Amino acid sequence: TSLVVYMMLGMGLVSELPIVLILCERLGFISLESLKNGRRYAVVVILIIAAIVTPTPDPISQLIMAGPMYVLYEAAILVIGFQKAKT
């Protein structure tokens, strides 16, 4: 049961990624262009974070964590792009 609890806690923290990215863009720490151009670095950072957050060393649980993180990263780029298009 501890594996399930750790995965749920990790996924809960990971689901905050778009909010953090949008807030950082609003505050001027990052830009939409830097998010778009930094995709390859984002993948590496996401895999490292997924390796740290997952409680087991197997690559399957790491990919289970990293996949949604990357999708949320791309979703944040889309939301920021839509917000920029509105203004």
C-alpha positions as CSV (number, residue, x, y, z in Angstrom):
1,T,0.0,0.0,0.0
2,S,2.9,2.4,0.5
3,L,3.7,2.3,-3.2
4,V,0.2,3.4,-4.0
5,V,0.4,6.2,-1.4
6,Y,3.7,7.4,-2.8
7,M,2.5,7.3,-6.4
8,M,-0.6,9.2,-5.5
9,L,1.3,11.8,-3.6
10,G,3.8,12.2,-6.4
11,M,1.1,12.5,-9.1
12,G,-0.7,15.1,-6.9
13,L,2.5,17.2,-6.8
14,V,3.2,16.7,-10.5
15,S,-0.3,17.9,-11.4
16,E,0.6,21.3,-10.1
17,L,3.2,21.8,-12.9
18,P,0.9,23.8,-15.3
19,I,-0.1,26.1,-12.5
20,V,3.5,26.7,-11.5
21,L,4.6,27.3,-15.2
22,I,1.7,29.7,-15.9
23,L,2.4,31.6,-12.6
24,C,6.1,31.9,-13.5
25,E,5.2,33.2,-16.9
26,R,2.8,35.7,-15.5
27,L,5.5,36.9,-13.0
28,G,8.0,37.2,-15.9
29,F,10.4,34.5,-14.8
30,I,10.0,32.6,-18.0
31,S,8.6,33.3,-21.4
32,L,6.5,31.3,-23.9
33,E,9.4,31.2,-26.3
34,S,11.7,29.8,-23.6
35,L,9.2,27.1,-22.8
36,K,8.9,26.2,-26.5
37,N,12.6,26.2,-27.2
38,G,13.5,24.3,-24.0
39,R,11.4,21.2,-24.7
40,R,14.4,18.9,-25.0
41,Y,15.8,20.2,-21.6
42,A,12.3,19.9,-20.1
43,V,12.2,16.2,-21.1
44,V,15.5,15.6,-19.3
45,V,14.4,17.5,-16.2
46,I,11.1,15.7,-16.2
47,L,12.8,12.3,-16.3
48,I,15.1,13.3,-13.5
49,I,12.2,14.6,-11.3
50,A,10.2,11.4,-12.1
51,A,13.2,9.3,-11.1
52,I,13.4,11.1,-7.8
53,V,9.7,11.2,-7.0
54,T,8.9,7.6,-7.8
55,P,9.5,5.3,-4.9
56,T,10.8,2.3,-6.9
57,P,13.8,2.2,-9.1
58,D,12.1,0.5,-12.1
59,P,11.8,2.5,-15.3
60,I,8.1,1.6,-15.8
61,S,7.0,3.7,-12.7
62,Q,9.3,6.4,-13.8
63,L,7.7,6.6,-17.2
64,I,4.2,6.4,-15.6
65,M,5.2,9.6,-13.8
66,A,7.1,11.3,-16.6
67,G,4.4,10.8,-19.3
68,P,1.7,12.9,-17.6
69,M,4.3,15.5,-16.6
70,Y,5.3,16.1,-20.2
71,V,1.6,16.2,-21.3
72,L,1.0,18.8,-18.5
73,Y,4.1,20.8,-19.7
74,E,2.7,20.9,-23.2
75,A,-0.7,21.9,-21.8
76,A,0.8,24.8,-19.9
77,I,2.4,26.0,-23.2
78,L,-1.0,25.8,-24.9
79,V,-2.7,27.7,-22.1
80,I,0.0,30.4,-22.0
81,G,-0.3,30.7,-25.8
82,F,-4.1,31.1,-25.6
83,Q,-3.7,33.7,-22.9
84,K,-1.1,35.6,-25.0
85,A,-3.4,35.5,-28.1
86,K,-6.3,37.0,-26.1
87,T,-4.3,40.1,-25.1
